[in-house]
Amino acid sequence: MITIHEKNSTAFDTLGLGALLPSLCSVTEELNGVYELELQHPYDEWGKWEKLENGYILCVSTPRGKQAFRIYNIKPTMESITVNARHIFYDLLDNFIQSCSITAQTPQSTLNSLQSAFNYAMPFTFNTTLTGTGSLAVSSINPISALLGSGEDNDSFVSVFGGEILRDNYNISFLPSIGSDKGVSIRYSKNLIGLEIEEDISEVATKIFPVGKDGLIGSPVNSTHINDYPYPKARKYENTSLTTQAQLTAYAQSLFNSGVDLPTVNIKADFQLLAKTEEYKNFAILEDVQLGDVVTVVNSKMNFSKKAQVISYEWDCLLEKYNFVELGDFVEDITTSITSGEKSLSTALGASTEVKQVLNLISGNITIVNNTLYISMDSADYTQATKLFRWGTGGLQFSSTGINGTWKTIIDSNGNLAT
């Protein structure tokens, strides 16, 4: 049942203003992305369509239960009226954060601080199970961008701490993963009616040259898939914590184990079309997955398998089933993401929560100059920071008056605590 509610409703366990009789209604959601609804309603004799006005709230079925969507666009035609609505979470687009600066806070404290910085209060609760600490600074921004932005113009919660967003009406959670690996696997060998498969080999590596600490170069390591392509796909991967040839060899092998020698895979399963094929039974299991779940995909022709994640779907709110689900490459940790330059950064930002926390620290608050490591506590630029640590020939020292201020030794160069 699809119901419509007053503009200021915050509870949706009643019929509200009544039930609607739409001819079509679907919800689309992307992982950490859009969450929208489109509804088409005939001009019924009871006048239910007249309730479809901008700002009113629709409550509909989704894969995670009843959810609220606020109408923001209306398109009447001669035969019917079509409305578009955003999940109630997007009410935050209308709010504003003038300025909010957070230093070395936990994820939950950061969410609390961001909410306190809203221009006006809204009936949302924000929770997270993410751990660690991080720093964040935003200004002249809406809360959606502060939470889910790319981090290019302003910091954002996900660019600092990572995680995936779970939107349950006014309850918003950030979790390490909103899905799970339920052991589901699908097999394919070709495109079918209703099954759109894309494989990309542009970043495949079948011959790895591992590099460790201080430029230590390991012997190249070959993948078992090296002969799958006309030439070996040679790539350099670097891990500055490794100090021996044996470690570098094991590191390269771990990269192959994680799938860097396999194509990236994107699969879109259209159940309306697949249902008309004999092969449908092989993919029907996808009708039970949810956004964020991990699925094993097996290419029977090339004889390889890898993990993929449910990254988007379209849900039929009337029939209460998927129209389609989309699977994308699953990035599990930093070992599958370290390459070089900007691509390394953008890929790693799609990796695990822990990776994002470390990457943010490295790219923002830690600087190494002339064999001295500076950790800035209140600025990304160590030359502008007031409070900072440095570790160098003088041991570990702290200054509360900037880089040119007075340095207090905490641990001397021999490892002794200063007195």
Residue pairs with C-beta under 8 A, 6 or more apart in sequence:
1 19
2 19
2 20
2 22
2 25
2 39
2 58
2 59
2 60
2 61
2 317
2 318
3 12
3 14
3 15
3 16
3 17
3 18
3 19
3 20
3 58
3 59
4 16
4 17
4 18
4 20
4 51
4 52
4 56
4 57
4 58
4 59
5 12
5 16
5 17
5 56
5 57
5 58
5 59
5 68
6 16
6 17
6 56
6 57
7 55
7 56
7 57
7 70
9 16
9 57
9 68
10 123
10 170
12 57
12 59
12 66
12 68
12 169
16 57
16 59
17 51
17 56
18 48
18 51
19 48
20 39
20 41
20 48
20 49
20 51
20 52
20 58
21 41
21 42
21 44
21 46
21 48
22 39
22 40
22 41
22 318
23 40
23 41
23 42
23 80
24 38
24 39
24 40
24 318
25 37
25 38
25 39
25 40
25 60
25 316
25 317
25 318
26 37
26 38
26 314
26 315
26 316
26 317
26 323
27 35
27 36
27 37
27 60
27 62
27 67
27 69
27 314
27 315
27 317
28 34
28 35
28 36
28 37
28 38
28 312
28 313
28 314
28 315
29 35
29 36
29 62
29 87
29 291
29 312
29 313
29 315
30 311
30 312
31 164
31 178
31 291
31 292
31 309
31 310
31 311
31 312
32 148
32 158
32 164
32 165
33 312
35 86
35 87
35 89
35 90
35 167
36 69
36 84
36 85
36 86
36 87
37 58
37 60
37 69
37 84
37 85
37 86
37 87
37 317
38 82
38 83
38 84
38 85
39 52
39 58
39 60
39 82
39 83
39 85
39 317
40 80
40 81
40 82
41 48
41 49
41 52
41 80
41 81
41 82
41 83
42 49
42 79
42 80
43 49
43 79
43 80
43 81
49 80
49 81
52 71
52 74
52 81
52 83
53 71
53 74
54 71
54 72
54 73
54 74
55 70
55 71
56 70
56 71
57 68
57 69
57 70
57 71
57 85
57 88
58 68
58 69
58 70
58 71
58 83
58 85
59 66
59 67
59 68
59 69
60 66
60 67
60 69
60 317
61 315
61 317
61 320
62 315
62 317
63 290
63 291
63 313
63 315
63 322
64 166
64 168
64 290
65 168
67 87
67 88
67 167
67 168
67 169
68 87
68 88
68 169
69 85
69 86
69 87
69 88
70 85
70 86
70 88
70 90
70 91
71 83
71 84
71 85
72 84
72 85
72 86
73 83
73 84
74 81
74 82
74 83
75 81
75 82
75 83
75 84
76 82
86 93
87 167
88 169
88 170
89 124
89 144
89 167
89 172
90 144
91 122
92 122
92 124
92 142
92 143
92 144
92 147
93 142
93 143
93 144
94 142
95 118
95 119
95 120
95 122
95 142
95 143
96 118
96 119
96 140
96 141
96 142
97 114
97 117
97 118
97 119
97 138
97 139
97 140
97 141
97 142
97 143
97 146
98 117
98 119
98 139
98 140
99 117
99 138
99 139
99 140
100 113
100 114
100 117
100 136
100 137
100 138
100 139
100 146
101 136
101 137
101 138
102 109
102 110
102 113
102 114
102 134
102 135
102 136
102 137
103 135
103 377
103 378
104 133
104 134
104 135
104 377
105 113
105 133
105 134
105 135
105 136
106 131
106 132
106 133
107 128
107 130
107 131
107 132
107 134
107 157
107 161
107 163
107 174
108 127
108 128
108 130
110 134
110 136
110 157
110 160
110 161
111 126
111 127
111 128
111 157
111 174
112 126
114 126
114 138
114 143
114 146
114 147
114 157
115 124
115 126
115 143
118 143
123 170
124 170
124 171
124 172
125 170
125 171
125 172
126 172
126 173
126 174
127 171
127 172
127 173
127 174
128 161
128 163
128 173
128 174
128 175
129 173
129 174
129 175
129 176
130 161
130 162
130 163
130 174
130 175
130 176
130 353
132 161
132 353
132 354
132 357
134 160
134 161
134 357
134 360
134 361
135 155
135 160
135 364
135 365
136 155
136 156
136 157
136 160
137 154
137 155
138 145
138 146
138 154
138 155
138 156
139 154
141 149
141 154
145 154
145 156
146 154
146 155
146 156
146 157
147 156
147 157
147 158
147 165
148 156
148 157
148 158
148 165
149 155
149 156
149 158
149 159
150 156
150 159
151 158
151 159
151 160
151 349
157 163
157 174
158 165
158 174
158 356
159 349
159 356
159 360
160 356
160 357
160 360
161 174
161 353
161 356
161 357
162 176
162 351
162 352
162 353
162 354
162 355
162 356
162 357
163 174
163 175
163 176
163 353
164 174
164 175
164 176
164 177
164 178
164 179
164 292
165 172
165 173
165 174
165 178
166 172
166 173
166 174
166 175
166 178
176 352
176 353
177 292
178 290
178 291
178 292
179 289
179 290
179 291
179 292
179 293
179 294
179 309
179 310
180 292
180 293
180 294
181 293
181 294
181 307
182 289
182 293
182 294
183 296
184 285
184 286
184 288
184 289
184 293
184 295
184 296
185 295
185 296
185 297
185 298
185 305
186 267
186 282
186 283
186 285
186 286
186 295
186 296
186 297
186 298
187 282
187 297
187 298
187 299
187 300
188 195
188 197
188 267
188 297
188 298
188 299
188 300
189 299
189 300
189 301
190 197
190 301
191 197
192 274
192 277
192 279
193 273
193 274
193 276
193 277
194 269
194 270
194 271
194 272
194 273
194 274
194 275
194 276
194 277
194 280
195 267
195 268
195 269
195 270
195 274
195 279
195 283
196 267
196 268
196 270
197 265
197 266
197 267
198 265
198 266
198 267
199 263
199 264
199 265
199 266
199 299
200 263
200 264
200 266
201 229
201 233
201 263
203 260
203 264
203 339
204 229
204 233
204 260
204 261
204 262
204 263
205 223
205 233
205 234
205 235
205 237
205 255
205 260
205 261
206 222
206 223
206 225
206 226
206 228
206 229
206 232
206 233
206 234
206 261
207 220
207 221
207 222
207 223
207 226
207 232
207 233
207 234
207 235
208 220
208 221
208 223
208 234
208 235
208 236
208 237
208 252
208 255
208 256
208 260
209 217
209 218
209 220
209 234
209 235
209 236
209 237
210 217
210 218
210 221
210 236
210 237
210 238
210 239
210 242
210 248
210 249
210 251
210 252
211 217
211 218
211 236
211 237
211 238
211 239
211 248
212 218
212 238
212 239
212 240
212 241
212 242
212 243
212 244
212 247
212 248
212 251
213 240
213 241
213 242
213 243
214 240
216 242
216 243
216 245
216 248
218 245
218 248
218 249
218 251
218 252
219 245
219 248
219 249
220 234
221 249
221 252
221 253
221 256
222 232
223 256
223 261
224 256
224 261
225 261
225 262
225 304
226 232
226 261
228 302
233 261
235 260
235 339
236 339
236 340
237 251
237 252
237 255
237 338
237 339
238 338
238 340
239 248
239 251
239 338
242 248
242 251
251 335
254 335
255 335
255 336
258 332
258 333
258 335
258 336
259 306
259 307
259 336
260 336
262 304
262 306
264 329
265 297
265 299
265 306
265 308
265 327
265 328
265 329
266 308
266 326
266 327
266 328
266 329
267 297
267 308
267 326
267 327
268 324
268 325
268 326
268 327
269 283
269 286
269 324
269 325
269 326
269 327
270 323
270 324
271 280
271 283
271 286
271 287
271 321
271 322
271 323
271 324
271 325
272 323
272 324
274 280
274 283
286 295
286 322
286 325
287 321
287 322
289 295
289 310
289 325
290 310
291 310
291 311
291 312
291 313
292 309
292 310
293 309
293 310
294 307
294 308
294 309
294 310
294 330
295 307
295 308
295 309
295 310
295 327
296 305
296 306
296 307
296 308
297 305
297 306
297 307
297 308
297 327
298 304
298 305
299 305
306 329
306 330
307 330
307 332
308 327
308 328
308 329
308 330
309 327
309 328
309 329
309 330
310 325
310 326
310 327
311 326
311 327
311 328
312 325
312 326
313 322
313 323
313 324
313 325
313 326
314 322
314 323
314 324
315 321
315 322
315 323
316 322
316 323
331 337
331 347
331 350
331 351
331 352
332 351
332 352
333 351
333 352
333 354
333 355
334 348
334 351
334 352
334 355
334 358
334 359
336 351
337 344
337 347
337 348
337 350
337 351
337 355
338 344
338 348
339 347
345 359
345 363
348 355
348 356
348 359
349 356
349 359
364 380
365 375
365 376
365 377
365 380
366 373
366 374
366 375
366 376
367 373
367 374
367 376
367 382
368 374
369 382
370 392
371 392
371 393
372 390
372 391
372 392
372 393
373 390
373 391
373 392
374 382
374 385
374 388
374 389
374 390
374 403
375 388
375 389
375 390
375 391
376 382
376 385
376 387
376 388
377 385
377 386
377 387
377 388
377 389
378 385
378 386
378 387
378 388
379 385
379 386
382 388
382 403
383 403
385 402
385 403
386 400
386 401
386 402
387 398
387 399
387 400
388 398
388 399
388 402
388 403
389 396
389 397
389 398
389 410
390 396
390 397
390 399
390 407
391 397
393 413
394 407
394 409
394 412
394 413
395 409
395 410
395 411
395 412
395 413
395 414
395 415
395 418
396 409
396 410
396 411
397 407
397 408
397 409
397 410
398 407
398 408
398 410
399 405
399 406
399 407
399 408
408 418
409 418
410 417
410 418
411 417
411 418
412 418
